[in-house]
Amino acid sequence: SSRQVRVRRSGPTLFVDLTIVPKRAASLEQAHEEFRRLVIQPTLSAYRRGITPNPCAFCNREVRFALLLREADRRGIPYIATGHHARIRKEDDGFSLLRGKDPGKDQSYFLYSLTQGELSRALFPVGELTKEEVKRLAEGQGLTAARLPESQDLCFAPAGVGELIPDARPGPILDLSGKELGTHRGLPHYTVGQRRGLGLASPEPLYVVALDPERNALIVGPESALYSRGLVARELHWIAGAPPGEAFRCQVQIRYRAAPVEVEVRLKGGRAWVAFESPVRAVAPGQAAVFYLGERVLGGGVIAHPLAARR
């Protein structure tokens, strides 16, 4: 493939020994099976349940780092390196995960589930650089990838996840009072906060407020209905191995590239109850809620549900 050709050409340029694992190698077939079972299947299952998942976080948590470390161990290699825009700092008591230097490209949000063991062996060489600095360095080394456009697609569904769920059924679009306004194409095609593609004529703009898989219904309402006073997060993970306390203040980011907001966090029953300092728009169940203290990632979890704003 053209990608393999580019990779093969880059090895001598970067003065590294290059090994491409054959397609039929047992280790690669195992990786494909793990990716299908641990990333693709949970992603499709979540969409069928009316949840908007975060497959990139799934992949980092379940497949990418485990696979790379397994292959590194097999070859006697002490470290792995990825192109994530994030930073790792060695502290007296372990390793911290920090935002990347380029705020527009920071990817620490997707890495909140990394363990101390993974951080101790990971290198993020572009984390200290801006995207433009990376491109200039690559062009200076004659790497053609520097001129390629960035991909924004889901790697296993470039045309959208709907293509992988052909059995998604149309259903009613309901307003907040339960009145039927139209018909949707199938819940996997929508997410909380979406306005485009609803096909509704209305005197005021309408947005997706919730997805109701039990009724196969899409709930819409005015933008004011999108705001929440907080959220509950499950499947918690802490970079340091433990939370800062049972109750603490920090910032939370509820989607990639969203601005972090000040919150108060209380832990109870294996879940995080998160209170926003001011109402936040379009909290989507299934997305990651990642906790920060300044530029440092504390940890995160999966959004179970928003807490309705007080009226």
WOGIZI-V129723 format. One record per backbone hydrogen bond with DSSP energy under -0.5 kcal/mol. CO is the residue of the C=O (numbers start at 1). NH is the residue of the N-H. Records with the same first field share a line. If there is no record, write none. Layout:
CO->NH ; NH
//
This chain:
1->5
2->6
3->7
4->8
5->9
6->10
7->11
8->12
9->13
10->14
11->15 ; 16
12->15
19->21
22->25
25->29
26->30
27->31
28->32
29->33
30->34
31->35
32->36
33->37
34->38
35->39 ; 40
36->41
39->43
40->44
41->45
42->46
43->47
44->48
45->49
46->49 ; 51
47->50
51->53
54->57 ; 58
55->59
56->60
57->61
58->62
59->63 ; 64
60->65
63->67
64->68
65->69
66->70
67->71
68->72
69->73
70->74
71->75
72->76 ; 77
73->76
80->123
84->86
85->100 ; 107 ; 108
87->98
89->91 ; 96
91->94
94->91
96->89 ; 98
97->297
98->87
101->103
102->105 ; 106
107->110
108->111
109->112
111->114
115->119
116->120
118->121 ; 122
119->122
121->80
123->82
124->127
126->129
127->101
129->102
130->134
131->135
132->136
133->137
134->138
135->139
136->140
137->141
138->141 ; 143
139->142
142->144
143->146
144->147
145->148
154->157
157->154 ; 160
160->163
161->164
162->165
165->168
171->184
172->174 ; 218
173->181 ; 182
174->220
175->178
179->175
182->173
184->171
186->189
187->190
191->194
194->208
195->198
200->202
207->209 ; 221
208->193
210->219
211->213
212->216 ; 217
217->212 ; 219
218->174 ; 220
219->209 ; 210
221->207
222->225
223->226
224->227
226->282 ; 283
227->309
228->280
229->276
230->307
231->274
232->304 ; 305
233->272
234->302
237->300
238->241
246->267
248->265
250->263
251->292
252->261
253->290
255->258
261->252
262->277
263->250
264->275
265->248
266->273
268->271
270->236
271->268 ; 273
272->233 ; 274
273->266 ; 275
274->231 ; 276
275->264
280->228
282->284
283->285
284->287
285->52
287->303
288->290
289->301
290->253
291->298 ; 299
292->251
293->296
295->99
296->293 ; 298
297->97
298->239 ; 240
299->291
300->237
301->289
302->234
303->286
305->232
306->308
307->229 ; 230
//
